[in-house]
Amino acid sequence: MNDRAAQPTGAEAPRALRQQLHQAGYVADEELATACWLAQALQRPLLLEGDAGVGKTALATALAHAGGRELVRLQCFEGLDLSQAAYEWNYGRQLMAIRLHEGSAQVLREQDLFGRDYLLERPLLRAISSPAPCVLLIDEIDRADEAFEAFLLEVLADYQITVPEIGTLRASSVPQVILTSNGTRELSDALRRRCLYHYLDYPSLARETSIVRLALPQVEARLIEQAVAFVQALRRQDLLKTPGVAETLDWIRALHGLGQHQLGDDLDLLLRTLGCLLKTQEDRFSMQADRLRQLLERGAVGEAAGVAEGLRAGAA
């Protein structure tokens, strides 16, 4: 990916990126791979929106791995400010410089204390200053305040950061920017206009099966197919927190570790492992033995067995 001349062009380029992501451990469909490729080609940020656990953060990690790039991550939260996200002055070093000049004939000017050497790089400035292209992940932007969103517009529009004491610092290599949002609040129109957009939903049965097979190659295919189909059925229930792909992987890893080769062999054991999937008290206590048995009998397991060949074809 670092050699642009060797890269496929036209309609083959997104397919090649999809294959590179697969080699990096991420299963993307054609639409998602195309969105990622367009963001790279147009040098535009990509806004990924979707529920928690659908693989938004993992995509940024895979893009960095596939391209041999550094991943710079900014985790957003309420109250995030400029000093935490972009830069901060190294006050300790400035104070030391002042003390070292005490009693010296050399005059220490104010501009000497506010140079690039005294600037601490936070994720945004670190990505802008990177000599080689990196992947900048701005994770859960919906958790940050609207004021921070307004500051972010300059970074996303021109890939630059203005430091009043120094001036405007521009990117020598444009980073690939991935923003994620769980949809906890509405983002501004100005932010959306600066980004390409993709909504990442829970994976289909075929895609989630491929994800698990890639991540857990040591697990029996039958257990994977049955467990993924069960999780797909579970997501259609009235839950407070829908299990994501990470929960699917945890549960199948737990079942495999407990020596299970297929679902339904030990109902009590399945109940004891549901803490891997259900993360609230209400959801956990609503899933008692009778309801669990109904889900198993409703066709979740049979569905996996019935479409096994189709899944293998879809994963290819």
Backbone torsions as a table, in degrees:
resi	resn	phi	psi	omega
1	MET	NA	-19.3	-179.8
2	ASN	-77.8	-19.2	179.8
3	ASP	-100.3	99.4	-174.2
4	ARG	-64.4	-33.6	-176.2
5	ALA	-66.1	-24.8	-177.3
6	ALA	-89.6	-1.9	-175.3
7	GLN	-81.3	142.8	175.3
8	PRO	-62.4	155.6	179.7
9	THR	-121.7	170.8	177.5
10	GLY	65.8	-146.6	-175.6
11	ALA	-66.0	-19.4	-179.0
12	GLU	-76.4	-21.3	-174.8
13	ALA	-62.9	-48.9	176.7
14	PRO	-62.0	-34.0	178.4
15	ARG	-66.7	-37.9	177.8
16	ALA	-65.7	-40.0	177.3
17	LEU	-65.0	-38.7	177.5
18	ARG	-60.3	-40.5	178.6
19	GLN	-67.6	-39.4	178.0
20	GLN	-64.2	-39.1	176.4
21	LEU	-64.7	-39.6	178.0
22	HIS	-61.8	-41.4	177.5
23	GLN	-65.5	-26.4	177.5
24	ALA	-86.3	2.1	176.1
25	GLY	95.2	15.6	-178.6
26	TYR	-123.4	126.9	-180.0
27	VAL	-96.2	109.1	-179.7
28	ALA	-113.6	145.7	173.9
29	ASP	-84.0	176.1	-174.4
30	GLU	-65.1	-37.3	-178.5
31	GLU	-65.4	-43.0	179.3
32	LEU	-67.3	-43.1	178.7
33	ALA	-61.7	-37.8	177.8
34	THR	-65.6	-42.5	178.5
35	ALA	-60.9	-42.4	178.7
36	CYS	-64.9	-41.9	-179.8
37	TRP	-66.1	-41.9	178.7
38	LEU	-62.5	-39.6	178.3
39	ALA	-62.4	-39.1	176.8
40	GLN	-67.0	-48.3	-174.4
41	ALA	-66.2	-38.6	-177.8
42	LEU	-90.4	-4.4	-176.5
43	GLN	52.9	49.6	178.4
44	ARG	-119.1	147.5	174.7
45	PRO	-64.8	150.7	177.1
46	LEU	-114.3	119.5	177.6
47	LEU	-94.1	117.2	177.3
48	LEU	-104.3	121.0	179.8
49	GLU	-117.3	145.7	179.4
50	GLY	163.3	170.3	-179.7
51	ASP	-64.8	158.9	175.8
52	ALA	-63.0	137.9	175.4
53	GLY	93.2	7.8	-178.6
54	VAL	-93.0	-4.9	175.0
55	GLY	107.7	22.1	-178.5
56	LYS	-69.5	-49.9	-179.7
57	THR	-65.7	-39.0	-179.9
58	ALA	-62.0	-30.9	179.0
59	LEU	-64.0	-44.1	179.2
60	ALA	-61.5	-41.3	177.8
61	THR	-61.8	-42.8	-179.8
62	ALA	-67.4	-38.3	178.0
63	LEU	-62.0	-42.1	178.6
64	ALA	-64.5	-43.7	-179.7
65	HIS	-65.6	-42.8	-178.1
66	ALA	-65.2	-34.7	-178.1
67	GLY	-94.2	1.4	-177.6
68	GLY	64.0	34.6	-176.9
69	ARG	-109.9	157.6	174.4
70	GLU	-74.2	140.5	174.3
71	LEU	-99.3	119.8	175.8
72	VAL	-109.4	119.3	-173.6
73	ARG	-114.2	131.0	171.5
74	LEU	-113.6	110.2	177.5
75	GLN	-87.0	116.9	-176.8
76	CYS	-84.9	151.9	177.1
77	PHE	-158.3	165.5	-179.5
78	GLU	-65.2	130.2	-179.0
79	GLY	91.9	2.1	177.7
80	LEU	-58.1	129.9	-178.5
81	ASP	-124.1	-178.2	-174.3
82	LEU	-61.4	-41.2	-176.3
83	SER	-66.4	-27.5	179.3
84	GLN	-88.1	-26.8	-174.1
85	ALA	-99.1	-35.7	-171.6
86	ALA	-115.8	-62.0	-176.9
87	TYR	-160.3	163.3	176.5
88	GLU	-151.7	144.2	177.8
89	TRP	-76.1	140.1	179.4
90	ASN	-81.8	83.8	-173.6
91	TYR	-63.5	-35.9	178.6
92	GLY	-61.8	-43.1	179.8
93	ARG	-69.8	-36.1	177.0
94	GLN	-63.2	-44.0	179.7
95	LEU	-62.7	-39.8	178.3
96	MET	-63.0	-39.9	178.9
97	ALA	-63.7	-39.6	178.8
98	ILE	-63.1	-44.8	-178.4
99	ARG	-67.0	-36.2	178.9
100	LEU	-66.0	-26.2	-179.1
101	HIS	-91.9	-5.3	178.2
102	GLU	-64.7	128.6	-178.7
103	GLY	82.2	-0.8	179.4
104	SER	-90.4	148.8	178.4
105	ALA	-73.1	-19.3	-179.7
106	GLN	-74.4	132.9	-179.2
107	VAL	-84.0	128.7	177.2
108	LEU	-97.6	109.7	-177.9
109	ARG	-86.1	158.7	-178.9
110	GLU	-61.3	-38.9	-178.9
111	GLN	-67.7	-20.6	176.9
112	ASP	-69.4	-27.5	-178.2
113	LEU	-88.1	-12.3	-177.8
114	PHE	-120.7	52.8	175.3
115	GLY	-103.7	177.7	-176.6
116	ARG	-61.2	-30.2	-177.0
117	ASP	-67.8	-20.1	-177.7
118	TYR	-100.3	11.5	-177.1
119	LEU	-99.7	126.1	175.5
120	LEU	-90.5	125.1	-178.1
121	GLU	-84.6	125.3	169.4
122	ARG	-99.5	177.9	-169.7
123	PRO	-51.8	-43.8	-176.9
124	LEU	-65.3	-47.2	179.7
125	LEU	-68.7	-34.1	178.3
126	ARG	-62.1	-41.6	178.5
127	ALA	-68.4	-40.3	179.2
128	ILE	-65.9	-35.4	-175.1
129	SER	-86.4	-8.3	-175.9
130	SER	-61.0	127.8	179.7
131	PRO	-68.1	-24.1	177.9
132	ALA	-115.0	151.1	179.2
133	PRO	-58.0	137.0	178.2
134	CYS	-126.6	175.7	173.0
135	VAL	-106.5	119.0	178.7
136	LEU	-100.6	114.4	178.3
137	LEU	-100.8	115.9	173.9
138	ILE	-103.6	96.3	-166.7
139	ASP	-90.6	130.4	177.0
140	GLU	58.1	56.3	-179.6
141	ILE	-60.8	-24.7	-179.9
142	ASP	-68.5	-14.1	176.9
143	ARG	-82.7	-19.3	-179.5
144	ALA	-79.6	163.1	179.9
145	ASP	-78.5	162.0	178.8
146	GLU	-64.7	-30.2	178.3
147	ALA	-63.0	-39.5	177.6
148	PHE	-69.0	-36.3	176.8
149	GLU	-57.3	-41.2	-179.3
150	ALA	-63.8	-41.2	177.2
151	PHE	-64.0	-36.9	-176.1
152	LEU	-64.3	-22.5	-176.7
153	LEU	-59.9	-39.3	179.9
154	GLU	-64.4	-41.3	-178.8
155	VAL	-63.8	-44.6	-176.1
156	LEU	-76.4	-29.1	-177.5
157	ALA	-77.4	-44.7	-172.9
158	ASP	-124.4	4.2	-177.7
159	TYR	50.3	56.0	179.4
160	GLN	-149.6	158.7	177.9
161	ILE	-133.6	131.0	179.2
162	THR	-96.4	121.4	174.6
163	VAL	-108.1	112.1	-172.8
164	PRO	-51.3	-39.0	-176.2
165	GLU	-75.7	-18.8	-175.7
166	ILE	-115.3	-45.1	-175.3
167	GLY	129.1	-157.0	-177.6
168	THR	-94.3	125.8	178.3
169	LEU	-102.7	117.8	-176.3
170	ARG	-105.6	151.6	-178.4
171	ALA	-71.5	130.8	173.5
172	SER	-80.5	-30.3	174.2
173	SER	-130.5	122.4	-176.2
174	VAL	-68.6	122.5	178.6
175	PRO	-76.2	155.3	170.9
176	GLN	-87.5	117.8	-172.0
177	VAL	-104.0	127.1	174.6
178	ILE	-118.3	120.8	173.3
179	LEU	-107.0	138.2	176.1
180	THR	-118.6	149.6	178.2
181	SER	-145.5	133.5	175.5
182	ASN	-90.7	2.0	176.8
183	GLY	75.8	26.7	179.4
184	THR	-75.5	-20.4	172.2
185	ARG	-148.6	161.6	-179.3
186	GLU	-78.8	132.0	177.9
187	LEU	-84.7	156.8	-176.7
188	SER	-70.6	153.8	177.0
189	ASP	-63.2	-35.8	-178.6
190	ALA	-62.7	-40.5	178.5
191	LEU	-67.3	-43.6	-179.4
192	ARG	-63.5	-36.5	-178.7
193	ARG	-64.2	-27.9	-177.5
194	ARG	-83.9	-4.5	-173.8
195	CYS	-121.1	152.9	159.9
196	LEU	-79.4	161.2	-170.5
197	TYR	-133.5	141.7	172.0
198	HIS	-148.9	131.7	174.7
199	TYR	-94.2	121.2	-178.5
200	LEU	-101.2	110.5	-178.0
201	ASP	-93.9	173.7	172.3
202	TYR	-59.7	142.0	-175.7
203	PRO	-68.3	154.4	174.0
204	SER	-67.8	170.1	178.4
205	LEU	-57.6	-45.4	-178.6
206	ALA	-65.4	-44.6	-176.8
207	ARG	-68.8	-40.4	-179.9
208	GLU	-67.0	-36.4	175.9
209	THR	-62.4	-42.0	177.4
210	SER	-63.2	-39.5	179.1
211	ILE	-60.9	-46.4	-177.6
212	VAL	-67.9	-41.3	179.1
213	ARG	-60.7	-39.6	-179.4
214	LEU	-69.4	-39.7	-177.4
215	ALA	-79.2	-31.7	-176.0
216	LEU	-127.5	68.6	-176.7
217	PRO	-66.1	-17.0	-177.6
218	GLN	-81.5	-9.8	-176.2
219	VAL	-88.6	142.4	180.0
220	GLU	-59.9	141.2	-177.5
221	ALA	-61.1	-37.9	-177.7
222	ARG	-64.1	-43.8	178.6
223	LEU	-63.0	-41.6	179.2
224	ILE	-61.0	-49.3	-176.7
225	GLU	-62.5	-43.0	-179.2
226	GLN	-68.7	-44.1	-177.1
227	ALA	-67.1	-41.5	178.7
228	VAL	-64.3	-42.1	178.4
229	ALA	-62.8	-38.4	177.7
230	PHE	-64.0	-44.3	179.2
231	VAL	-63.0	-38.9	177.2
232	GLN	-60.3	-41.2	177.5
233	ALA	-68.8	-36.9	179.9
234	LEU	-63.6	-35.3	-179.7
235	ARG	-66.3	-19.7	179.2
236	ARG	-85.4	-2.1	177.9
237	GLN	-83.0	165.9	-179.8
238	ASP	-84.0	89.0	-176.6
239	LEU	-113.3	152.2	174.9
240	LEU	-74.4	-37.6	178.6
241	LYS	-132.9	112.3	-179.1
242	THR	-74.9	131.3	179.5
243	PRO	-66.7	137.6	178.3
244	GLY	-96.2	-171.0	-178.6
245	VAL	-65.4	-37.5	179.0
246	ALA	-59.8	-38.7	178.0
247	GLU	-68.2	-37.8	176.2
248	THR	-59.1	-46.1	-179.6
249	LEU	-63.6	-42.6	179.2
250	ASP	-60.8	-43.6	-176.2
251	TRP	-66.9	-45.2	-179.7
252	ILE	-67.0	-37.2	176.6
253	ARG	-62.9	-39.1	179.2
254	ALA	-67.8	-44.0	179.2
255	LEU	-62.0	-42.2	178.9
256	HIS	-64.3	-41.1	179.6
257	GLY	-65.4	-26.0	178.5
258	LEU	-89.0	7.0	174.9
259	GLY	82.9	17.8	179.4
260	GLN	-83.0	137.5	179.4
261	HIS	-110.0	-17.2	175.8
262	GLN	-160.5	162.2	178.8
263	LEU	-77.7	157.4	173.6
264	GLY	91.8	-10.4	-179.6
265	ASP	-69.8	-36.7	-175.2
266	ASP	-140.7	95.4	-176.2
267	LEU	-64.8	-39.1	179.7
268	ASP	-63.0	-39.2	178.7
269	LEU	-65.8	-39.9	177.5
270	LEU	-59.9	-42.0	179.0
271	LEU	-61.9	-39.6	-177.6
272	ARG	-71.4	-20.4	-179.1
273	THR	-97.9	0.8	-176.1
274	LEU	-67.8	-12.7	174.5
275	GLY	-63.8	-16.2	174.0
276	CYS	-72.4	-26.1	-175.0
277	LEU	-105.1	-40.3	-172.6
278	LEU	-105.8	120.1	-168.9
279	LYS	-113.1	14.8	173.2
280	THR	-129.5	155.5	-178.9
281	GLN	-62.0	-40.8	-178.0
282	GLU	-64.1	-45.4	-179.5
283	ASP	-64.7	-41.2	-177.1
284	ARG	-66.1	-42.7	-177.1
285	PHE	-78.9	-15.2	174.9
286	SER	-79.1	-16.0	-176.9
287	MET	-101.9	76.3	177.4
288	GLN	-90.8	-179.2	-172.4
289	ALA	-57.6	-44.2	-177.8
290	ASP	-62.1	-44.7	-178.7
291	ARG	-69.2	-37.6	177.3
292	LEU	-62.4	-42.7	179.7
293	ARG	-63.6	-38.1	179.0
294	GLN	-63.6	-41.4	178.8
295	LEU	-63.8	-40.4	178.9
296	LEU	-66.9	-38.4	-177.4
297	GLU	-80.4	-18.3	-175.5
298	ARG	-72.3	-8.4	176.2
299	GLY	118.5	4.1	-179.8
300	ALA	-62.0	-44.1	179.7
301	VAL	-72.6	-44.5	179.9
302	GLY	-61.9	-34.2	179.3
303	GLU	-62.3	-41.4	-179.3
304	ALA	-62.9	-44.4	-179.2
305	ALA	-66.3	-35.9	-175.6
306	GLY	-72.8	-24.6	-177.6
307	VAL	-113.2	17.5	-175.5
308	ALA	-56.8	-45.6	-178.2
309	GLU	-66.9	-37.8	177.9
310	GLY	-64.5	-36.9	178.8
311	LEU	-64.7	-40.9	-179.4
312	ARG	-64.7	-38.8	177.7
313	ALA	-66.6	-40.5	-179.5
314	GLY	-68.5	-28.8	-179.6
315	ALA	-77.0	-19.6	-175.4
316	ALA	-70.4	NA	NA
